[in-house]
Amino acid sequence: MHTRHPKTLAGNLATFASFGCLKDLLEILYRILHGDRMEDAGDRRKEQHVRGQAMKRRRTDGEFEAAKDKKRQEEAQLARTALARYESDEAFRCL
């Protein structure tokens, strides 16, 4: 839809805000950038959660810090991707 009607999402921003579902807007923007691969990742996370329940253990401080660093790096990469898309795609700027 974004490729055919890039300003549709921007035109509906007030509707998103009135429903109080701005978190959904972020998911839509994520899917515009990455496609629907998000559903596949969700299924994997669900499977990992189920397996994790069977094998509960506490993370060590080193593992916790490594996970935090990895998450920060992933967030930074997503921000760089969004910024690059913003700079190169006129329609994306309208969102």
N, C-alpha and C positions, 0 to 999 in steps of 0.2 A: 504494500500500500504506500509506503514511504516513497518509493521510486516513481509511482504514478501521481501521487498527491502529497508532495512533501510538506505543504503548509497545513494539511488537515489536522495534524497533531497539535500544532501551535494554535490553530483556531479553536480547538476543544480544550485548551488549557484551563479556562474558567470552569468548565464542567468538571474536570478532574479535581480542581481545588474545592468546588462546592460539595463534592461527595467526600472530600477529605481523603482521597486515595492518591496522594502524591507519590507514595512508595510504588504504586503500580506504574506511574509515569516513568520512574527510574528503570523498572523492569522492561518497559516498552523500548526505552532508549537503548538499553543493553541489547535487546533482541535486534534492534535496527543495526547496531554495530556488529553483532556476532551471529545473527541468525537464530534459529530455534535449537541450537545445540544445547541450550540451557536445560531443556527437559532431560536430555541424556545425562547430563552432569547430575541432575537432581536424583535420577534413578540410582546412579553410582553412589551418591552420598547416602541414600536410603539404605542400600545394601551394606555399605561400610558401617552405618549406624547399627544395623541389626547384628552384624558380625562383632562390632565393638561391645555390644551388650553381653555377648557370650564370653568375650575375652577382656573383661574390665580390668584395667590396671591404671595406675597413676603415672602421669608423665613426670619425668625428671625435670629439674630446672633447665637443663641444657636443651632438652627437647621442646620445652615450652617456649624458650627464647628463640630457638630455631624456627618454630612454627610461626611465632609473631613476626620474625624477620621476613619469612617467606610470604606471609600475608601482606605485609607492607610493600614488598617488592611487586607482588601481583597487583595491588591497588595502584601503585605508581605506574605500572605498565598500562593498566586500563586508562588512567588519566592521560598518559602520553598518546595513547591510541585515539581517545576522544578529542584531544586537542588537535592532533594531526588531521582528523576528519573534519573538525570545525574549520580549520584553516583552508582545507582543500575543497570542501563541498558546500556550495552556495545554499543548497536546499537544507542541509543539516544546520546551518547557521540560523535558519528561520525557526527551528524547533526551539 
